[in-house]
Amino acid sequence: MNFAKVVGVVLIVAGVIGLVMGSFSYTKNTEAVKLGPVELSVKQKETVNVPVWAGIGAIAVGVVLLVMGGRKG
């Protein structure tokens, strides 16, 4: 399996996950106050929405890479 086919499969899987999940969240640590040896930090939960067009686009590009990846010239 060449590089283009591997990237194509990864894009298809990522596109399907993006369409199924719709969004993902992560925790971000931020430093709120630092006074000498005392340091306070805040954990913020961030959510990122994955647009439908991005999922469909990733699947389409992945399919094109799979189909065209095996062809030479």
Buried (B, 14 or more C-beta within 10 A) or exposed (E): EEEBBEBBBEBBEBBBBBBEEEEEEEEEEEEEEEEEEEEEEEEEEEEEEBEEEBBEBBBEBBBEBBEEBEEEE
